[in-house]
Structure formats: C-alpha cells, structure tokens
Amino acid sequence: MENVTGFHLQDASVFTSERGSCVEYFDAAMTKVIQKNRSSVRILDAGAGRGSTASYLRSLGYNTIDALTVSKERLENAERSGLYRNLLFTALKANSTLCATGAFDAVICAGGVFPDEVDPDAIDEMLRLVKPGGIVCFTMNAAQFDSAHNSYRLKCEKLVINGKWKLISQSITTHQEDKENNNKYDEKLSGDCYVLVFMVIDNY
C-alpha cells in the first residue's frame, strides 16, 4: 500500500479469519482509547449477517451491540442469533436520520464494504454516528482499496487531512471463501483484505 496520509502497512499480521482479525484490531484500539467497561460500550455492527462479528465481540465482553443491514435475509439471521440489542433495517448513507449524531462509541464493519454496492457516503455516516474519541473499524478488499481512484480510499484520506479522524492501526488479512455455503459475500471478499481502524476526532 502506498504511503499516502498514513496509509501504509508496517509489520502487518496475516490472519486466516477476516472477521476475527477485524475484531482483534478493533478490541486493541478500544482498549487504548475508551476508558469504560466493555459491557457498556455501544457498538453498531454495520452489515450484520449471521452474527459472526457479534459473536467474536461478545466473547471479549462487548454486550451492547446493534445490528444494521439492508438485507432482509441478513436481518432475519441477525434476529435469530439473539446477539443484538436492536435491529436496524436500513443503509448507511449521508444525511440519514437513522440515529442521533454520536449515538455509538464505535462502528465495526467486517466484510460489508463493497465499492460496487455501498456508496462512499457510508464512510461519512459511520463517522457521524460515532462520538469523538470513538472508533470506526472496517475491512475492504486490498486490491480495490489500493486503486489510485478508489472512492473509499480517497474519502478516508480526505477525512484524515481535514482532521475528522486519524488512522490508528492497519493490517492485512486473508479472507477464505466459504465454498461449502456458496456465500456471495465471501466470493467478493476472497483474497487479501485491509483492516483499517480510525479514531474519530470531529463527527460534524
């Protein structure tokens, strides 16, 4: 990854589980920046599905988790998992009235950012929903993010330059396709993915 406004890999760890890797880096960042009991940290799991991310989070003591998805199937899966406090059937988009500004301590999106399906304004909404000092953590296919014209990369860089958030950790993980379940999301994520963790400075 080219060194642009802090985006470069140093001592990158490779995990076999993309979601596990995302949660590990998320937890490390939360431990550093948020001085409160894990059970009271309010988290939005954006792009929630079968509850894999929430299950990892709960194993670490995070119990206040809301699910957000635009897929009715995934919403039903999230509800059946019993891992979430609230279920939100909507999309992340600019100028949304989904929740109050700063409603969450953190947003995590493991395996939910696809440039051909999710508008870059979703990044602005992630930022808005997290209170200053909170965390935004997401993954994206490495080849797509490395593209010089990738809109998500450009959006992230602009927010760094404008002092809206700062990059506090990054790594690379290998997502393995779940061929047994023939999951279309796994097919899109197959290969190397970046795990990016930002701390929100100004969410307005």
N, C-alpha and C positions, 0 to 999 in steps of 0.2 A: 504494500500500500504506500503510495507516495506521501511524503511528509508535507502535508498542507494543513495549516492551522491546527497542528497537533495530531492529525490522523496518520499514524504510522505504528507498526507493530514492534513491540520490544518484548523479548522473552515470552513469546506467545505460547500458551499451552494448548495442546490439542486434546479435545475430549471426544469420546465416541457418542455421547448423548448431547445433542444441541440444547435441549431444554434443561438438562442437568447443568450444563456449562453456564447457561444464561442465569439460572437461579444461584449458582455458586458465586458468580461475579456480582450479581445483584445483592446477595447477602453480605459479601465483603464490603461493598460500598455502603450499604445501610448501617453496618456496624461502625463504620468510620464517621458518618455524617449525622446520623439521627440518634440522639440520646434519649431513647424511650424504650419501654418494654416491647418486644417483638409482637406480642399478642394484641397490642393496641395500635400497631401501625396499620393504617388503612391503605390497602393496595387495590389497584384496578388491574385485572388480568385482561388485557386487550387482545381480542382474537381468541378468547377462551374456547375450548373444544371438549375433549374427553376428560379434562380435569388434570392432565399430567403436570402442568406447571403448578397448579394449586396444590396438588399432592406433594410435590417437592417442597413448596413453601410451607405447608402445614407441618411437614416433618422437621422443619427448622424452627417451628414455634410461631409462625405467622398465621393468625386465625381470622383476621378481619379482611376478607378478600371478596371483591365484587367481580362478576364476570360480564364482559361486553363482547358481543358478536353480531354480525349481520346475517348469520346463517341460522335458520330455524332449527335445522338438524343439530348444529353445534350447541345451540341454546338448550335444546332438549337433553343433549348429552351432559351439559353442564349442570342442569337441574337434577338429573338422575344421580350425578356424582355426589350430591349433598355436601360439596366442599365450599360452596359460595354463600355469602350472606344475601347479596342482591343480584338479580339477573337483569342485564340491560340489553335490549334488542334494538340496536342502532349502530350507526357508523361513527367513527371519529372523523370530524370534519370541522373546518373553520367556522367560527361564529355559531357554534352549536349551543343550545340551551340545555344540553344533556345534564350537566351538574354544575354546581357553583364553582367559580374560579378558586383554585386551591383546595378543592374538596378532598384530595388524596395526598398522602405522604409519598406515594410512589406509583408509577405505572410500569408494568412489565409486559413486553410483547415478544414472546418466544415463538418464532415460526409463523408470524402473522403479517409480516411486511413484504408484500409483493408489488413491485412497481407497476405491473400491468393491471392490478386490481385495486390498489389502495392509493388514493390521492396524496401527494406530498403534504397537503394541508393537515393531514393526520398528525404530523410532527408538531405543528402549531397547537393542535388541540391537546396532545399529550403534555406539552409544556404548560398550557393554560390550567389544566386540571391538577397539576402538582404544585403544592405550596413551595415558596422559596426555601432552599435548603434540602428539598426532597430529591428523589431520584427518578430518572427516566432510563429504562434499560430495554433495548430491543436487539433483535438479530436481523441480518439481511444477507442474502447470497453474496459471497465475496466478489465474484466476477461482475455482478451487476453493480455493486456499490463502488467498485474500483473504476468503473467507466467515467471518463472525464466529464461527461454530460449527465451523469445520473442525478436526477432531480432531488432525491433524498440526501445524497452526499452534499450537494450544493446548499440545500436547506440547512443541514446540520452545521456546515461551515459558516453560513451567514449568521446563525444564532450564536455561534462562538464569537465571531467578530463583533457582533452587536451587544455582547455582554449579557445575553439572555440565559445562557447556561455554559458550563465548562465540561470538557471531556475528562473524566477521572479514571477510567480504565477501559481497556480494549483487549480483545484476544480473538483467536480464531478457533472454530470448532468444526468437526466433520459430521455432517448430518447424513445418516444412513437411511436409505429409502426403505419403508416398511412394505415390502413386496407382498407379504402374506395378506395384509389388509387392503392392498391396492389403493392406498390413500393418495388422492390427487395433490394434497398439500405437501406430502413427503416427496412426491415426484418433483415438485417445483423447488424444494429446498435441497435436494440431493447434491452433495458436494460440500465444499468449504463455505462456512458462514462466519461473518464477523459478529462478535458480541460487543456492543457499544453501551457504555454506561455514562450518563451525564448527570451532573448536579445542577438543579435549577437555581438560577440567581434572581431572575426577574420574569414573572409569568404574565406580565401585562404587555 
